[in-house]
Amino acid sequence: MKFNIISLITLITIISSGCSKETINQSSSNSIIVENWLFDVHRYEVNTDSIGYYYHDSITYQGTIKYAKPSNEIEIFYTNDNSIKLTVDSSGVLSNFPTNYCSGQFFPNDSIYVYLKWGGLGGGTTHVINGLKVGK
């Protein structure tokens, strides 16, 4: 009798936990697609106050782009310290940039161009990003 009750409780536990599991569906609204990209990044900083300041560096970085489907939101991780969230339309044009001076677009040959610019009043930061998809 004791063995049957334990077996029954175990069976009920297995069945009820099996019903509550969720499967990951790539077509669900929460699916994330990650792709690997090779980014060529040029970063500039300028300040034209009385002292003046100019900084430029150029790096190649293997980063990622994460796509949230079907919301068309992406996050581009283009350096170890820099990323940006944007929206992409069906033709590959990017939008929802932090300023009006920014732009960007995907191209059919698995490449991307992004121009980011922040600042004003004699100073600012610019990031010019060229990316090439290297796989998933």
C-alpha positions in Angstrom: 0.0 0.0 0.0 2.8 2.4 0.9 4.6 1.7 -2.4 1.4 2.4 -4.4 0.8 5.8 -2.8 4.5 6.9 -3.4 4.2 5.7 -7.0 0.9 7.6 -7.4 2.4 10.8 -6.0 5.5 10.5 -8.2 3.3 9.9 -11.3 1.1 12.9 -10.5 4.2 15.1 -10.0 5.8 14.0 -13.3 2.6 14.6 -15.2 1.9 18.0 -13.6 5.5 19.3 -14.1 5.4 18.0 -17.7 2.4 20.1 -18.4 3.9 23.4 -17.1 7.1 23.2 -19.2 7.4 25.7 -22.0 9.1 25.0 -25.2 11.2 27.6 -27.0 9.7 28.5 -30.3 11.9 30.5 -32.7 8.7 32.1 -34.2 7.5 33.3 -30.8 7.5 37.0 -30.1 10.4 36.7 -27.6 12.8 34.8 -29.9 16.3 36.2 -30.1 18.6 35.5 -33.0 22.3 36.2 -32.5 24.7 36.6 -35.4 28.5 37.2 -35.3 29.9 40.2 -37.1 33.3 41.6 -37.8 33.3 45.4 -37.1 35.7 48.0 -38.3 35.2 51.0 -36.0 36.5 54.5 -36.1 35.9 56.6 -33.0 36.5 60.3 -32.9 36.3 62.8 -30.0 36.6 66.6 -30.6 36.5 69.5 -28.2 37.3 73.0 -29.5 37.3 74.9 -26.2 40.3 77.1 -25.3 42.5 74.0 -24.8 41.3 72.0 -27.7 41.3 68.2 -27.9 41.2 65.6 -30.6 41.2 61.9 -30.3 40.9 59.1 -32.9 41.2 55.4 -32.7 40.5 52.6 -35.1 39.7 49.1 -34.1 38.6 45.8 -35.5 36.2 43.9 -33.2 34.3 40.6 -33.5 31.0 41.5 -32.1 27.4 40.4 -32.3 24.0 41.7 -33.4 21.0 40.4 -31.5 17.6 40.5 -33.2 14.3 40.4 -31.3 11.7 39.0 -33.7 9.1 40.1 -34.7 9.5 43.5 -33.0 12.3 44.4 -35.5 14.6 45.6 -32.6 18.3 44.9 -32.8 21.2 45.5 -30.4 24.6 45.9 -32.0 27.6 45.1 -29.8 30.3 46.8 -31.9 33.2 47.1 -29.3 33.9 45.7 -25.9 32.4 48.9 -24.4 29.9 50.1 -27.0 26.5 48.9 -28.1 23.3 50.5 -29.4 19.7 49.4 -29.7 17.9 50.3 -32.9 15.0 49.4 -35.1 15.3 47.9 -38.6 12.7 48.0 -41.3 12.1 45.5 -44.1 14.5 47.2 -46.5 17.3 47.2 -43.9 17.2 50.9 -43.0 17.9 51.6 -39.3 16.0 54.0 -37.1 15.4 55.2 -33.5 18.9 56.7 -33.2 19.9 58.8 -30.2 20.3 62.0 -32.3 19.2 63.3 -35.7 22.9 63.2 -36.9 23.0 59.4 -36.9 22.1 57.0 -39.7 22.6 53.4 -40.8 21.6 50.6 -43.0 22.0 46.9 -43.8 23.1 45.9 -47.2 22.2 42.8 -49.2 25.7 41.4 -49.1 25.6 40.8 -45.3 27.1 44.1 -44.4 26.1 47.1 -42.3 27.0 50.7 -42.0 26.3 52.8 -39.0 27.2 56.5 -38.3 26.7 57.8 -34.8 27.3 61.3 -33.6 26.7 63.0 -30.2 27.6 66.3 -28.8 27.4 70.0 -29.6 28.7 73.4 -28.5 32.2 72.8 -29.9 32.6 69.2 -29.0 31.3 65.8 -29.8 31.9 62.1 -30.3 31.5 60.2 -33.6 31.5 56.4 -34.2 31.7 55.2 -37.8 31.0 51.4 -38.0 31.3 49.1 -40.9 30.4 45.5 -40.3 30.6 42.2 -42.2 28.6 39.2 -41.1 30.8 36.2 -40.3 28.2 33.6 -39.4 25.8 32.5 -36.6 
